[in-house]
Amino acid sequence: MTADHRLPPIAPGRRPLIGHALPLLRDRLAFLQQLRSHGPIVRIALGPKSVTVVNSPELIHQMLTVQSGHFTKGLLFEKLKLFGKDALPVADGPRHLTRRRLMQPAFHRERVIGYVRTMRDTAASAIGAWSEGNELDLKTEMQLMAQNIVMSAAFSATPEPHTAREILTSVDTLFKAALRRALLPLPLADRLPTRYNRRLARASSTLHQAVTGIITDHRTRPDDYDDIVSMLLDARDETGTPLPDDEILSEVTGLLAAGSETAAVVMAWLFHEVGRHPDLEARLHAEVDTVLAGQELTADHLPRLTYTRALVQETLRLYSPGWLVTRQATGTVRLGDFTLSTGTDVVWSPYTLHRDPGLYRDPLRFDPDRWLPDRPQPPKNSFIPFGAGKRQCIGDAFAWTEMTIITALIASRWRLRPAPRILPVPVGAITVHPSVLRMKTEARQADTAREAA
Ligand code: HEM
């Protein structure tokens, strides 16, 4: 094969028949991380299948921007169609472009400012239900909070607590199934009427029922709403035809799934780090106390919460929710010194990229100060928690805003203390979530009174 047609090299450690399946099954995050030392692009073998892993920030950027026309979203997103086959995150080609143009205005920075009050009230109501000395399952707490924020800000919906839990469980079940099917495709087993598949069908039906209820309510009382669901209902194509019902359902379900779990795990990791670094906690408290000065949080406070944002940014770096993002080549593509043939399955990982010692000094240290403007900044294209190019997260401004609000609101009222003897470890599921995260609430007023005594 000439230099012009070089396949990426195969990573060391391939075993006959099973390829690299063992280290991947043993510890997927560690396996993907060490692959970075084997070059800008490497191939791994999963049984008979070969998957190409793009490591270099320049080549990832190229693939997501100038070369994006040569790729579809690939294996994982194909399986995520369990949520709805036409939703923005899984759509490809012209359909994606039209839908993205339609939905983009609802996620513009200026529009997101209009969601601040709802985001604040939704977060405040969850936080207000905590009491002194509660031991929280912080991951679940954050999942419910983030889910309620998407539902209230984007769909004007406030589900009862038991419905919110049912929705969360259903989303979780579908996510687990999508990841399992992507990593271990068993096409026949997926179609059999097994107990597991019936559970999946129930989860899907619960989720779709909840979303259908929201859409029906918007149709019945259109004047009461001005949100993302109304925008989808009002949309017309060039012939004046509205979007079909099943597409609206897919789109709303897709937003719920894409927007809840991601922000939730970032919040969980942030409070895990703040809880074990009293110096960072003190700076966070000092900032929110000064900026909020006892007032209710509004959009005007957000630009002044600079340390809070640095904490969010550092969490997005060290604990990027995305550890496995897929693509598939639609034709022969040249990437760097290599050629990928039609149908090549590709993956890239924001999580491992952000932990690369060649890009970040002391990468495993949680250090929000690394984002101060007077510090050397990481090389171009090496901080991409939201992806890049035409498939970049549409909800990035939404997510930044809600995460800043949640962090500031919690910090203004509570200290979250780590439960003793349990150290959470990152688990590569649909996002990178903490294995377990139990934290105890300590009201800050009590703290201030102790200091004054
Ligand atoms: C910390 C929070 C979040 C992170 C880290 C995140 C990350 C990402 C990433 C990496 C992608 C691109 C995947 C790819 O290139 O294949 C993406 C796409 C997407 N995200 Fe997010 N996301 C977050 C929050 C949200 C929120 C709050 C929403 C909506 C309310 C949302 C909606 C979407 C949608 C609809 C897409 C698909 C966009 C398209 O393909 O055009 N995300 N997200």
Boltz pocket constraint, residues with backbone or C-beta under 6 A from the ligand:
constraints:
  - pocket:
      binder: B
      contacts: [[A, 73], [A, 88], [A, 89], [A, 90], [A, 91], [A, 96], [A, 100], [A, 150], [A, 154], [A, 254], [A, 255], [A, 258], [A, 259], [A, 260], [A, 262], [A, 263], [A, 266], [A, 320], [A, 321], [A, 322], [A, 325], [A, 326], [A, 384], [A, 385], [A, 386], [A, 387], [A, 388], [A, 390], [A, 391], [A, 392], [A, 393], [A, 394], [A, 395], [A, 396], [A, 398], [A, 399]]
      max_distance: 6.0
